[in-house]
Structure formats: structure tokens, C-alpha cells
Amino acid sequence: MPDIRLGSNVLRRALVAFVGMTMAIGALVGVTLQSAPAGATPTGTVTAWGSNDVGESDVPVGLSDVVAVEGSWPTSAALKSDGTVVVWGDNAFGQTDVPAGLTGVTQISVGWDEIFALKSDGTVVEWGDAELFAPVPAGLSGVVAVSAAHDYVYALKADGTVVGWGYQSPLINDPALEVPAGLTGVVAIDGGGAHALALKSDGTVVAWGSNDENQIEVPAGLSGVTAVSAGQAVSFALKSNGTLVAWGNYGTAAANVPAGLNHVTAISSGYGHQLALKDDGTVVGWGANADGQIDIPVGLSGVTAIAAAGRHSLAVQGSFYGPVDAGGFTAVSPHRLLDTRAAGQTPCLTGTRDLRVTGGGTTIPDGVGSVALNVTVVSPGVPGYLTVFPAGATRPLASSLNYTAGTVVPNGVLIKVGDGGKVSIYASGGCPDVVVDVVGFYKGGGVIAPGGFVGLTPKRLLDTRSVGEGPCLSTARDLVVAGGDTTVPADAGSVALNVTAVTPLLPGFLTVYPSGEARPTASSLNYVTGQVVANNVTVKVGDLGSIALFASGGCPSVVVDVVGYFQGTNGSVSAWGDNYAGESDVPAGLTGLTAIAAGNSHSLALKADGTVVAWGDNGSGQTDIPAGLTGVKAIGAGYFFSLAVTSDGGVVAWGDNYGGQIDVPAGLSGVTAVAAGQNFVVALLEDGTVTAWGDNTYTQTDVPVGLTDVVQISANNTATVAVKSDGTTVAWGYDGYGQVAGAIGQTNITQVSVGVYDVVALKGDGTVTAWGINVHGSTDVPLDLSGAVAVAAGEQTSYAILSDGTIRAWGLLETICDNPDPGACDGFVPTIYSPPVGLSGITAIAADFNHALAIEGGALIGAGGLEGLTPHRLLDTREVGQQPCLTGSRDLVVTGGSTTVPEGARAVALNITVVSPISAGYLTAYPAGVTRPLASTLNYVTGQVVPNGTIVKVGDLGSISIFANGGCPNVIVDVVGYYN
């Protein structure tokens, strides 16, 4: 029985290879079912295998555009992208007689002889064995998921409660199947043979019903669950790292999860067999196989949805839509919602008016969380500003765009949907005409998946015109955008801002980028003297919840309003290896991490809120975090001491001080990173120089004279290695193990990790090299190792994070007992130094001596979620070799290659700027391969510089089309993120 859930990435966490708009299926709040683009190749086909007693595996000829499947013992059902349902197989009770006119379906569930369909309005339709099964409870509404068990059916409501019903006669209902009293906070449900499972918003599981095979005895401590599935007498939980936990049994191998199974994105339970969908689109089956129900068809790939039915199985292949998780983005071809110049409209905007943005003829379904709009002000009579905000909310002190008399000003606006599916639009004066186009929406409801968008009522974060804030931006400055009183949580991944430059003295540009990163060659908005320019900016959150603002000149005043945020990945820690002092006992519930450090026998973790957590050996006070330590941006762990770099560039040290290593030099500032050896410290400064202090017995603190341009440092034992910006390495300290001499002549190095006896280095091509003493093969880099993105060296074991988020290890992988004396090895328990099976989504790794730590990014970026990027330039028509300006249409590749966006991304977040057109006109960005819509991305007038943040669905060949209707403007395109 497939998991039916609210706001999860259960069906797929990484669906990226689909053409056209995305689509939400299953039990997702605010789902929409979009029809296929005209002329699209039929996709979303169904494959069935296993039993076929009454035609349950005879897929109707020509069935396509399917987005979800369901099945029971004798029946199969498919949900199509247009919201209709097709059923085949047994019809003894009218199961295949779909009610006439049934449309708008967003999820289906098949019981024993009944079928249930959830509609987009939150109601449920039931058909099948009406004589035996009770009808849908009168007045049931607000439903976001439905799941049919053998003898009961459950409806999950938007408020996190569950409603259940069973047979017509209460005398034959099993009281154990009734919903537990007080059950709340539920985000997913699944009914099995005679039991049910509920997933709560905190990642825990509740079970009830029959327990004849221990199927409701949830394992103690089970957490981090993202999906559940209930079989006949077995239960499954899918964890955020893509692995499965099972309990219960059914006299078959159903509960025996195949060894090594990971990268799972969906689980479905039948009546004795199971199916798991992996993130590469393949399917794994196990359990009962009397009818071949787990004999996966040869060549089955590209699967996007699965269903383990009674004794048969179903799979959807090649759906051009993928499921969108809660908060995920669905791009649509631009569609006009308002043009006050049109006949029958109020001729201009005075004061406030509400605009319906969902339902009806908007192309946006009811129930979505937020919408992505392009708003244009046309020819206002006097200067002013426009504010877009959720209908029903108090108008905030914030602006969506600013205008001057007679201008045409566009801006992208991400805004939470308010009362009645509406937004409010306010103009401060000038009676401007207003044009509003919608380009997509963010799914509402449920637990927001990583990368999902949460719309806010706009809030002002900065106005340099305010007392004490300016009066203008003359140098780069950081701005806290997450945590504190920002209304954005500290662990947000990216923020959606409206940034306005006000009356600069000279022309120039403003760049917004993650704090702590090098300023990119990209602009967030361009301005000219005296102009007021606003732009929608999506930016990844940087160090300490901050972003950086840079103005190239003209000393503009800058106003920043936040309109929403994109959920972070909420990293957690896994630890393995030695645990003599509890160094591998990760504190329960530790999440929201950005960095880790491993000491001799203690561990440190840095949280997104700038605080530090420590555990393990505390014999020298190394885990006693100094009181009041906050604002930390980097950490380091030595043998028996700990380090923290604070937001002001200072260093805090605590623990053992045998070599003076915690005696931080007075006045030390400008530190960006620290590395710790046995009893010494090395610090990297923001100017690329290095300083060191502590024990100098082996010259380990004698930094080479003239060392500059350093970008990364690593230290251990009594040696240090520094990586320079040109990819070369410099080392100093004790060379008894060859760690110093081996650094000579290295090239193309991007990161190093100094172990106890060796050094492991990452090269720019994703390969790894190593030098030093080869203890247990720690420097024997596997010949087939490639695609590495980070490395770590311990005492006898080396590690590399690969681009797919997994870890490769070599060297000593486990201890053995080789004592030949009889009985000497009795009771011996090996220590495992290889990473735990199933670890995935790894974003950081640290090792020292005999234990290792890894940050799991939590769930992967959810389907439809934003992956924020450091801004990257894709096009500037002013550059040599480019078409000098834009006339008509041209295609631009926005994924793959050197774009920094992976192939298969659903949509891209862009900043598009028009420069100095020779006449007035407009520019439209839209998916390559579709008809150009009647909509504009930005409007311009002669000689103007006009930026606009926009989101564009990716079209054919990973490209978008850009059209200018006149004026031969130069065009600049920067990418700031993409939607998974």
C-alpha cells in the first residue's frame, strides 16, 4: 500500500528529467493537475506485471499521461495529468465504473473492493462496494490525503488530524482500526491489511490496529522519517537518507529489506510483496513472488511512480510531470491576470485592490501557498511605489517596485496567497496602469520540503536612509536575513528579497550574494543617476544567516524587503569508528548543522544559528563550550582542545593548553578559518595570509615567510599544509612521515586534509591524490575514484565525498583479531571505520585518529525546491563574439555545461537586465520550444537600464527563449538558482 502523504518528497526527491511543467500528485496540499503541452509526445505510460486473474495487469491500450497508479488484489487504477481516473481489472462491485464527469482528482486510493478519489476542493468521492462499505462521512472537507486499508479508510485533513470510517455495520468493524484519540500533527498516512501508520511532522511514526505480527511496534528511537508504508502485516519507514526501516512480518520475506538498499525515494507495500523506487528511476522488489510480482521487467527505467498491489505490480514511466513537494515550484507559461488598460478594467490603480490569482481562469489551482508574478507599472502620473501583499493581511511597510512619472517599471514578485486565493495591490499615488502576469506557483500546505518556498508578508530588513543605517551604500556590507527578528528561520537555504536602489549619484550596479563567498561577476540590479530601481532577488543565505551587498559606485541608498524564504536542508550528523569517550555518540535531535570538526576523541558541530555543540572526551574541558559563545562561523578541533571563529574575525579557544594553543594572540582579527594540530593552531586570514601559535617543537608554527594567496589550510599532529589560489601547496612542520616534502610540486589542488601520518588532496578534476606514510593503505587512492568533491584523512583511513552525496573510503575499514591463540578472539567485536551503509546526501566530512563525522543534508532538495547558487553570468550581448543586441528571438542554454545548473532542472531563477534600447519595447523570456506567450518579462523605454528577477521554465534542450519586440536592447542574464 503506497504511502499517502502531505507535503513530502516520498514519490521522488530528485525528479529532474521531465519535459514541461511539473505537477503535484498524491496527497499533496494545493495540488494541480496540468494537461500536457500541445503536441507533446505521449508519456506517463503504465507497465504492469504479476497476476492477471481478472485483467488487473491488462493496461488499457493507449493509456498515457499518467502521473500515479494504485492497485488492490483484483483492481488497478491510474490518475491522469488532466485530473481524470482510469480503472481496469475486477468489476464485481462496479470498481471500474468511474463516476461520470469525475474530474479535478489529485489523488487516488484503491481498497479491497472500493476506490476513493480526492478532489482539488478537498472532498472525497467513493465508488465500489457501496452495500458493505460506509459512505464518505457527510460534510467531510479540507482533506489532503486519503488511504484505503483492507477494512477501513483514512482521510488526512489539512489541520493534521485524521478521520476514519469502515463498514456500514459497526458490528463488523474492528475497534483497533479506529483513529487513536488525540492524534494530531500528521503529515502522511497509510493503511495496510489490518493496521495503519501515520507520519508526524517531527519525523516520528504512530501505528495502530492489529499487532499479530508486531507490525505496530514502532522501533524505539525511530526518527527522521519522510514516508511510511503499511503492508499486510508489515510496516516500513523511509528515512531522509534514502534507507528503509522495517518491522512486522507476513510469513514471507516481505520485511527483509535487501542488504545495501539505499537511494530510495518511494516505497509501496502489497499483500506480501514490496516495491522500492530509487532516485535513478529503477525499481527493486522483494517478498512474495508466486505470480512474478517482484520480477521487475527487464529494462524498466525512468520510473516516476509505483504501486505494489495484491499479487501484481504497477509502474509509471517517463511522466513529463513529476510530483512537487510542499513548497515546491511549478512553472507555467506566463499568463496575464490583469491589465488595467484593457476594456472593462478600472483605468488605473488608486489605493488598494484585490486580485484573484488562483482558481477560475487563472491557470493556478486553488490551495497553493504562493505565486510568482511579473508586475509592471505603466505611465504613472507622479512618483510613487507599489506594494503587493497577501489579501487579508495588514499592508506592510515595504514596496514591490518604485516608479517615477511617465516610466514603465517591471519587477518579479513572489507573494504568499491571501484570503480567497487573492493578493492585494496598493499604489501610493500617480494612478498607474498595472499589468500582472503569473509565471508559476509554490505548493502550499504540509511540511515544507527542503528547497520549498514559504511566502511571508513582506518585511523591511534595511533602509539606508534610516537613522544609523547609511546614508548610502559606499562599500560592501553584510546584512542578516535569517534568524533573529527577520521572520526568516536561521536554517533557511535562500531568501526572496525585493531590493531597491534609490537616487544614486552615478550609474552603477548592485550585486547581492551569499556572505562569506567571493563576489561574483554578476549584477542583481543596474541603475543610472537619480533613478529609483527595484528588483526581485533570490539569494542563497551565506555565513551566519547573512548576505552581502555591493554597490559599484554612485553611493545609492538601498532598501531591502524580505518576501519569503526557501527551506534549508537541515543537516544532521552521522558518526562512526572508535567511541571510547562517546565521540561517536551524536546528541539526539542535533540538526541544522553547517560544519563539523573531529578531535582526538571529541567532536564539534556548528549550527546554522552560529552556536556550537560538542560531545565526547572532556578530560581537558574541550567540550565545555564557553558561556555566551554565539555568532560562530567556523570551528576546529585539536587533540584535546577546541576552536571557534566568530563573525568579527576573532578566535575563541578552550580546552588543553599544554603548548599554549588556546592563548590566542592579542588583537588577532580578520580570521576566516582555523586548523588545529596536536598542540598548535593555524589561522587563515581574509587577506590570504596565515598565522600560527602554540607548540613549535617541530617548527609547526613557523609559517613560511612571504606566504600569501592561501585559500585553504589543514593541520594535524605536527604538520600543516596550505593550498594557494593557483592550486599549489605549501607545507611546514615535522616531516618524519613525508607530509611536508610530499606537498612540493603538487598542482591543481583545491582542498587538502592532513591526517595523522599522511595527506589526502582533492584535485580540480574531481580526482584524489595522497602522500605520506601508507598505513593500512590510507594513501592507496582507488584507481576508479572520480567525481570527488571533498576529502578527509584520519589516522589509518581516508575518505572522499562523491558528487552523488555518497562517501568512498579506503585504508583500514575495520579492525580484525589476528591472535592465533585458541579462544583469544572469542567475543571480539570489530570496530568499523567504513561509513555506515546507506549514508547519502552528504555535504561535509571530518576525521581524526579513529573516528569520523559526516553531515547528511537531511532530505535532498525536494521536488520543485530551489537550489540557490552563487550568481553566475550566462549572457551579456555586449561581450566580444556575442550578437551585439537582441533582435527578435534567440535561445539560451541555461542547464548543463558551464551554466552551474544541472541538466534536467525544472526551472531557473534568473536576473535579466535590458541595457540602453534605442526605442521602447518589451522582453519576454519563456521555455524554448513553446509558442511565445502574450506576456512580458520586462518593459523598457529608450535608453533605460531595466533589471528584473524572473523564473522561467526550462524548455527544449535545456534552453529558454528570449524575445525583444524592438529597440535592439543589449541583454544580460545571470542565473541565481534552479528548481529541482
N, C-alpha and C positions, 0 to 999 in steps of 0.2 A: 504494500500500500504506500503510494508516494506521499512524502511529506507535503502537507498543505500549510503554507506559512505566510505570515505577514512581514513584509519588508526584509527579505533575506536574499542571500546570494546562493540559495540552495540549488537552483536548477543549473546555473553556471555562474562562476565568479569571474571568468575571464573570457566571455564571448566577445570576440572582436572581429571575426571574419564574416560579417554579414553585409549584404548589399542593402542600401536604402535605410529607411527609418527603423528605429528599434521599436520593440513592442513589449509590453508587460503582460505576463501570463501568470496563471496560478492564482494564489491567494494574495495578491499584492494590492495594497490600497491605492485607489485612484488610477487603476489600470486603464489602458486604452487599447483597442484593437484596430490597427490601421490597415487598410487594404493595400495590396501590392501596387507599386507604380505601374502605370500603363505600359504594356509591352514587356514587362519583366518576365524572365524565364521562370516557369513554374518550379517552385522549390517547396520545402516543407513537406516532403513526401514521407510515407509511413512504411516501415518494414516490420513484419510480424513473423514469429516462429514459435514452435512448440505445438501444443494440442490444437485440433481443429474439428472438434466433435460436431459443432453446430455452426461452423463458418466463422468462428471468432478470429481466425487468422487469415481469412479471405478479405484482404484490404480492398475496398471498392476501387474499381478501375478509374484512373484519372484523379484520384484524391490528391490534392496538393494544397499548398499554403496553410499547412497545419502547424500549429505552434505548441500544442500539448496533446498528450494521449493519456487515457486511463483504461483500466480493464478490471473485470472480475472473473469469476470462474468461467462463465459462458459468453461473456459480452465484451465488446471493445467500443471505445468512443474516442472521437477526435474533436478538438476545438480548433476552428479555423481563424485566420487572421481577421476576417470580417465579422467575428463575433457570433458565427453560427456553429451548429454542432452536427456531426455525422456519427451515427451509431450502427454497428453491424454485429452479427452473431445471433445469439438466442433471443427470441421474441415471444417466449411463452407468456410473459406478463406485459407485453407492449413496450419492452425496453427500447426497441429500435424505432418506435413511433415517436419521433421528436415532435413536441407540440408545434402546431402550425404557427408560423410567424415569430418563432423564438429567435431573437437577435440580442445584440448587446451583451453577450455572455463573456465573462472574463476568466472563468474557471469552472472545471467540471470535476465531479467525483462519482465513481461507479460503485454501488453497493452490490449485495448479493443478487437481488432482482429489481433494484431501483437505481435511478440515475438522478443526480442533483446538479443543477446549473446555477452558478452565482452570476447575477447580472451587475452591470456597472452602476446601477442605482442602489446596490446594497441589499437587494431582495433575492430570495432563493426560489427556484422553480423545481418541482419534483414530478417524476413520472415513473411508471413501472407497476409494481405490485401494490396498488392502492388499497386493496382489500385487507392486506395483512399489515402494511406499514402505515404508521400515523402520518397525517399530512403535515406540511410545514406549519409551525405554530403561527396562529393569527397575529398579524401585526409585526412579525419579525422583520427588522430592518437594520441598517447600519452594519451589515455583515461584510467581512473582508476575506473570509475563507470558509470553506465547507469541506468536511471529510466524512465519508460513509464507512462505518465499520460493518462487520457481519450482521450484527443485531441492533445497531444504534447509529445515529448520525450526529455530528457535532458541527456547530456554526460558531466561528470566531468573530467577535464583534470588534469594531474599531476602538472601543474603550478597553480592550484587553481581557474582556470576560468571554465565557463560553456558554452557549446554550445547547442542550442536547434533547433528543427525543428518540423513541423507539417504536415498538409495535402498537397497533390500535388498542389491543387489550393489555392493560397494565399488569395483568396476572402472569403474562409470559415474559415480561421484561426482567432482565437481571438487574437488581438494585445496584450491583457493584459497578455497572456501567454508567451510572448517573454522575454528572459532573461534580467533583468534590466541592463542598461548601467553601466559599471564600476564595476560590481560585481567581486570581487577577494577574495582571501584568503579562498575559500570554501573548506571544508573537507568532506561534505556529502550533498546529495540531495535526495529529494523525491517528486514525482509528484502525485497529488490527482485527484479528479474528474475534477475540473476546476481551480485549483491553485497549487502552488508549494512552497516548503520550501528548504532553503539552510542553512546549519550549517557552521559557520565560525570558523576559527582556534582559535578565542578568546572566544569561547563558546557562542556566540550570534547567533540569528536566523534572517534571512531575508525571507520575504514572498511576493509573488506576484500572480496576477491572479484575479479571481472572488472574490468578497467580500460580496456576498448576505447574508451570514450568519456570517459575521465578522471573517471569517476564516483566513484572512491575517493580522488581527490586533494583532500583537505580543504583549503580555503583557509587559508593561513598566518595565524595570529593569531586564528582564529575562536574566540570565547568568548561567554559569556552566553547560551548556547543552552538552550532549555527543551523542545524537541521535535525529533525527526528523522523524515524520511520518505524511503524509498527507492523509486524507480520502476524502470522497465525498465532504463534506463541513465542515470539522472539522480538527483541527491541534493538534498535540501532540509533546511535547518535553520531552525527558528522561534526567533527571538530574544525576549528578555524584553520588548523594546519593541514587540512585535507585528509586526515586519517579517520578511521571508524572505531567506535567502541560498541561492543555487542553484549547482550545478556539475554538469558532465557534459552529455550531450545524447542524443537518440534520433532525430535526423533530423527532428524536428518542432519546434514552438515550446514544447515541454514545459518547457524550462529558462528560458524567457523570462518571468520574473515580471512581471505587469502593472505598469507605472510607477505609482508612488504608492500601491501596495497596502500598507495598514497596518491596525492594529487586528485582526490575525489571531489567532485563538485555537486553530485546528486546521488541519492540512494532511494531505491524503491523496493518494497517488500511484497512478495506474492504469498501464495498459500503453501509455502515450503521452499521457495527459492528467492534469491535476491539478485538485484542488478545494481551496479555502481557505474556512474558516468564519470569519466576522467576529464581533466582540463584539456587534453589533446583530442577530445571528441570520440574516444574509443569507449567501449563498454566491457565490463568484467562481470561474469555471473558465477554463482555458486549455490549449492544446496540441492534440492530435489531435481532430478533430470529424467524422469521416466518418459516424458514426452519431448525431450530435447529442448526444454525451455531455457537451459543455460548454454546451449550450443550456439554461441554467437556466430551469426553468418559470416563467412569469410569475406574480408574486405569491407566490413561495416565500419564506416568512419564518418567524420563530420557530423556526429550525432549531437543534437541540442536538447533533447528531452527523452525520457524513458518511462516505461511502466512495466512492472512485474505484475502480471495478472494472476488468474487462478493457476492454470498449467500452461500458460503461454506468455510471450513477452512482446513488447512493442517498443519501437524507437522512431523518433522523428529525425530525419536527415536534412541538412542543408537549408534550414529555415532562414529566410532572408531577414527575419527578425530574431532578436534574442530577448530573453527576459530582462527587464530593467528592475533593479533593486530599488528599495525605498530611498528616495533622494537622488536616484539616477536620472540621467537626462535623455530625453527623446527629441531628436531633431526633426523638424518638419520643414517642408519647403515654405519659404516665407509667405505669410498670408495677411492681408490687410484687414485690420479690425476697425480702424477709424480713420476718416479723413474729413475734417470739419469743413473742407472746401466743397465736398460732394453735395449734390442736391438732396434736400431734406434734412441736412445736418445743421445744427447751430453753427452760424458762420465763423465763429471764433470762440476761444475759451476765455470766459471770465469767471474768476473764482474757482470753485471745485465742481467736478462732475465725475460720476462713476461710470466705469466701462466694463461691460461683461467680457471676460477673457476666457471663460471655459463654457462648454456645453453649446447647444444650439448650432449655429453655423460657424463657430469659431475655429473648427478643426482641432480644438483642445478638449479632452474629456473632462467631465466634472470630477472633482475629488483630487485634482493634482495639488501639489504643495506650492509650487512657484512657477512662474512663466518667464521666458526670455523674450524681451521685446526690443524692437528698434523704434525709438520715439524721435520724431522730428518736429521742431518748431519752425513755422514758416512766416516770415514777414511780420514780426510784432511791431506795434506802433511805438513802443518805448522799451527801454531795457527792463529786464526782469529775470525771473527764474521759474522753472517748472519743477514740481515735486510729484513723484509717483509713489504711492504708498498703499498698503492693504486697506480695502474698503472696510469701514467699521472701526478702524484704529484712529487715534488722535493724530492729526497731521504733525509730523516730526519737524524739528529744526534741522533740515537737510534739504539738499537740492539734487535733482536728477540731471538737469542741464541749465546753463545760464545763457541768456541771449541779449543782444543789443538790437536797437531799432533797425528794421529792414533786413535782418540777416536770416539765413537758413541754417539751422543748427541741429544736427542729429546726435543721438547718443544711445548706446546699448544700455538697457535697463533690466536687471534681474530683480524680480519682485515677488514677494510672497502673495499668494492669492488670498483675498479677504472674504468678507461676508458675501454670500450669494454668488460666489465664483467671480467676484469683481475686484478691480483695483480703482483707486481714486486718483484723479489727476488735478493738480492745482496749479494755476498760473498766477504769479504775483502781480501782473499787470501787463499792459500792452496789447491785450486782446489778440494773442497769436493764434493762427491756424495751427492745428496739431494733427500729425499723421502718426498712426501706431500700427506697426506690423509685428506679428508674432513669428518667432523663428524656432521655438521649441518649448518644452516644459520639463519640470522636475517632478518626479513622482512623489506623492505625499504619503503620510501615514507610516506607522510601524517604526521599527528600529532602523535608523538611517545607516545604510551600509557605508563602509569606508569609501571615501571619494564622493559620497552623496551630498547634495546641496540642502542646506537648511536656510530658508529665507527668514529675514528679520525685518522688523520695522526699522527703516534707516536711522542710523545714529551717527552724530558728528564725533569724529575722533581727533580732528585737528583743524584749526583755522589760524594761520599765522598772523592774521590781522588782530587776533585777540591779545589782550594784555599779557605779556610774559611769554608769548609764543613766536615772536617774529622779529621784525615786522614782515620779513620775506625769507625766501629760501635762497641763501647765497652759497652754501656748501652742502655736502651730503649730510643727511641726518637720518637717524633711526626713529621709527615710530612703532610703539607697541600696539598690535592689532588683535592679540589673543590673550585671554586671561584678564584678571583684574576687573575693572568696570567697563570693559569694552563691549559686553554682551556676547562675545565670542569665546567658546571654551579654550582652555590653554592648549589642548591637544589637537586643535583644528589643523587640517592639512594645508588649506589655502583659504583666502578670503576674497570676497567680491566687494569691490570698492567703487565709489564714484569720486574721482579725483578732478579737482578744478584748479587751473592756473588763472590767477586774477591780475590783470593790468601789469604785465612785465614791462620793464624799461627798454628791453631789447628783444629781438627774436631769439628763439632757442627751443630746447626740448626738455621734457621731464621724463626720467626713467624711474620706474618703480620695480624693485627686485628684492629677492629674499635677503634679509640681513645676514651678514657673515659670508656672503659669496662675492666673487669678483663682479664688478659692474659689467653687464653685457653690452654688446654693440646693438642696441635696440632702444626704441623710444616708446613711452606709454602715451604721450601726447606732445604735439608740436604747437608752438604759439608764436605770435608776432606782437610787435609793440602795442601796448594798450588793449590787447584782446582779452576777452574772458572765454576760456576754453575748458569744457568738461569732457571727461571720458570715463567709460566703464572699464575698470581694470581688474582682472583676475590675477592674483599673485600668490605664489607659494609662500607660506609662513616660514621665516628663517629663524635664526638663533633667538632664543628667549622670547618667542612669540612676537617677533618684530619683523618689519620690512624696512628697506632703505629707500630714501627719496633723494634723487639727484637732479639738480637743475643745471643746464649747460651754461646759463647766463641770463642776464636781464632781471635778476633778483625778483621773481614773481612771488606774490602771495599765493599760498597753497591751501586749499580746503579739501579735507578727506572725510568722506562719509562711508560707513560700512553698511552694506545692504544684505549680507548673508555670509555664510562660510561653507566650506566643503569639509566633510568629516575626515579626521585623520585616521591612520591605520591602527592606533592604539597598541603599540608594540608591547610584547611580553617577553620574558626571559626563559630559556631552557639552559640547564647546566648539566654537565656530566664529568666523569673522571673521579679523581680522589675526593673523599668527603670526610677526611679525618677531623676537621674542625667545623663542619657544617658549611663549607664554602660552596657546595653544590645544592644546599637546601634553600631554594629560592623562596622568599617570603610569599605566602599565599596572597593572591589578588593583586600582585605587583604588575601594573600595566602603565601605558602612557609613557614609554621609555624612548629615549633618543640616543643614549650611549651607554656602554658598559666598559668595565676595566677589571682585569683579573690580577690579583696579587699572589704571593706565595701560597697562602691558604685562606685568603679572604676575597670578597667580591664587592664591586661597586656598581651602581646603576644610576644614571642621570635621567630624571623625569622631565617631561615637556614643560612643567611649571618652574623649572630651574632649581628644584630641590634634589637632594642626593639620598639614596638608600644604600646601606651597607650590611653585609652579613658574613658569617664565618669566624675565623680566628680573631680574637680581640685581646690577645695577650699583651699587646703594646698600645691598646686603645685605638687601633686602626679602624675599627668600625663605629667608634663614638663620634658621630657627626657633630661638629661644633654647633652649639646652640645658635639659632637665628641664621644659619647659612642658607641663603637664597640667591637667586639671580645667577646661578652657576651655568656656564656654557660649555665646559669641557672638564673631564676628570682623568685621573691617572692613579694607578695602584703600584706601589713598590713592594719589596719583600714584606715589610711589616709596618708600612705607613701608607697614607692616602693623600691625594692632591685634588684640588678643585680650582678651576679658572673662573673668575667672576666676570660679570658683564662689564665691569670697568677696566678689565685687563689685568687685574691683580691676581695673586695666587694665595690660596689658603692651604696649609698643610697640617697634618696631625698624625699621631702615632709614634713609632720608634724614632729616636733621634741620635742613633749611635754615631753617625758620620756628619751630623749637623744638617741632615737633609730637610728637616722641617723648619730650619732657620731661613725663611725666605728673605732674600736681600732687601734691605730697606729701600723704599721708593720704586721698587720694580713695578712697571706698568706696561701696557701695550702687549700683553701676552695673549696669544690665540690658542696655544696648545701646550701640553706638558707630557713628558715621558719620564718614567721612573725606572731606575736600576735597583741594584741591591741596597745601596745606601747613598744614592745621589739622585739629583733631579736635573733634567734638561728642559728648557723652555724655549718655544719658538715665538718670536715677536712679530708684530704686524708688519714690520719693515723688512722681514725676511732674514733677520739675523737671529743668532742663538746665544743664550746664556746658560750657565750651569753652576750648580753649587752642591755641597755635601762632600762625601768621602772622595779623596783624589789619590788614593794609594796607587792606582794604575793609570794615572793621567786621565781618568774618565771625565773630569770636569774641565780639562784643558781644551776648550773649543779652539779649533784651528784659526789662526789669525787671518782676518780678511774673508771669513766665510760669510757669504751673502746669498740672496736669491733662494733661500731654503723654503720649501713648500710643505715638507712633512718630516717628522722625526720619530724615532723609535729607540728605546733603550731597554736593556735587561742585564742582569748580572753586573758586569763591569765594562760594558761596551755600548757605544751609541752609533747609529747610522742616520745620516740626514740625506733627504732627497732634494735635489735642486730643480729649479724650474726648467732646466734644459734636459732633465731625465738622467743626469749623472748622480752618483752617490759619493758621499764623503763620510769616513768613519774614523773614530778615535777611541782610545781606552785600551784595555787589555786585549792582546791578540793571540793568546795561547791557544785559542780554538779556531783561528783563521777568520774571525768575523770582521776584523778591520782590513786585513790585506785583501780579502775577497771582494771588498767594495770597490777596489781600484779597477777602472776600466768598464764598469757597468754603464749601460746606456738604455735609454727608453724606459727607465723605471718610473712608475707612478706612485708606488706605495711599498714600504718595507715593514717587516715585523722582525724584531730581534728576539730570538729565543734564548734559552739558557746557554746553548752551545753552538747555535747556528743562526743564519739569517734567511728568511724567505722573502722574495721580492716579486711584486706584480709588475708586468710589463704592459706597455701601451696597447699591444695587440691582444691582450687577454691571456697570454701565456705566463708561466711562472718559472722563476729560476731560484736556486738556493745555493748557499755556500756555508762553510764551517765544518764542524765535526759531524759525521754522519751516524749519529746514534740511532740504532734500530731503523735505519733507512729514512730518517727525517729529512734528508736533503735529496732523496731519490724521487724527484718530482715525476709523477706518472707521465709516460710519453704521450698519452692521448689527452692530457689535460689541456683544455682550451676554454675560452669564454669565461675566464675568471674575472671577478670584479673587486675582490678584496682577499687579503691573506692574513693568517695569524700563525705564530710559531710558539710552541710550548717547550717543554724540556726534551721530549723524545717523539713528539707528534706534531705534524704540520697540517694546516687547514686552508682551504680556499672556498670562498663563496662563489658559486657559479651564477651566470646571468639568469638562470631559471629559478633562482632563490633557494637552491639546494646547496649542501656542503659536501666537498670531497676531502677526504682525509688520507694521509699516508704516514708511514713510520710505525711506531708502536701503537697498535689498535686495541690490544687487550693483554693483560698480564697472564702468564701461564705458570704452572707449578712444574718444575723440571727436576725436582728432588727424586732420585731413584730409590730412596729408602722405602721399604714397604710401609704403607699407611701414612707416609709423610704428606700426601696430598689429600687425605681424607678431609672432607669439609671445606676444601679450598674453594673460595668464591673469587672469580677473576674480576679485576677492575677494567671497565670498558672505557677506552679513550676515543673510539669512533663515535660519531654523532648518533643520537637516538634515531631509530628507524622512523621515517615519516616526517622528519623536520622539513619544513618548506616555508617559503615566504620570508627567508632570512635576509635581514637588512644590515646586520653588524655581527662581528665575531671577535672574541678576545680569548687569549690563552696565556697561561704562565705555569711553569712547573707541570703539575699533573692534573689540572682541571681546566675546563673551557666553558665559555658562556656564548650564547647566541641570542640576538633579538629576533623574534619572529614578528613580522609586521602585523600580527593579528590576521584577520581575514584579508585576502587580497583586495585590491581596489574593486568595489562592487561593479556589477554590470551597469553601465550607464554612468559610473562615477568618474569624477575628474582626477586626472593625474597632473598636478601642477608642475610646470617646468620653469627653469630659468629662461627668460625671454630669449628667443633666437630668431634672427632675421632670415626670412625666406625669399624676399624680393625687394629690390629697390631699383626702379626703372631708370634712375639717374646714373647707375653704375655703368662702367665701360662694358660693352658687349651686350647690354640689355636694350630691348626696344625702348627708344627714348621717352615715350609716353604711351598711354593706353588709348587705343582707338578700337572701338567695337569690343569683342570678347577675346579673352585668352584663358587658357587653362594653366593652373599652377599646381604642381605636385606638393602635397602637404604631409604625406606619410612616407616612411621608408627612407633609404639612402641617408643623406646627411641632415635630414629635417629635424631630428631628435624625437620624432613621433613614430611609433611603431606602425608597421603595416597592419591594416585591419581595424584601426581606431574608428569609432563610430562617427565622431565629430571632432572638430578642432576649435579651440578658443583662440581668436586672432585679434591683433590690433592692426587696423587698416587705416592708413593715412593718405589723403589726397593732397598733393602739393602743386600749387600755382597753376590751376587750369586757366586756359585762355578764354573760356566762356563758361557760363553757368551750366550745370547739369547734375547728374546723379550717378552713383555707382551701385551695382548690385553684385553681391557675392552669393553663389548658390552651388549646389552639388553638380559636378561635371557629369554630363550625360543626360540631364533632365532639361525640360523646356524652361527657359528663363521666365521666372515668375513676375507678376505685376507687383513689384515691391522694390524698395530701395534700402540699401545698407547705409548709405550716407548721401547727403545732398551738398552741393558746393556752388560757390559763385566765383566769378573771375578773380584770380589772384589769391584766393583764400587758401589757408592750410587747415585741413579738417581731419581730425582723427576720430575713430570710432572703434570701440571694442565690440566684437560680434562673435557669434557662434555659428559655424557653418557645418552642415552635414557633409561628410566625405562622400564623394561621388566615384565615378568610374576611374579605375587605375590609380586610386589613392589621391585624386585630384579634386580641386574646386574650380569653378569658372568665375571670372571677374569681368564684368561688363561696364563700360563707361558710355553714356549716351551722347557725349560730346565734350568739347573743351580740351581734349588731348592732355589729361592730367598725368603727372607723374604719380606713381603709386608705390607705397611702402607697406609691406606685410610682415609682421612679426608674430610668431606663434608663442603663446604663453601657457598652453596646456592642451590636453586632449581628453576625450571621453571614451572610456573603456567599452 
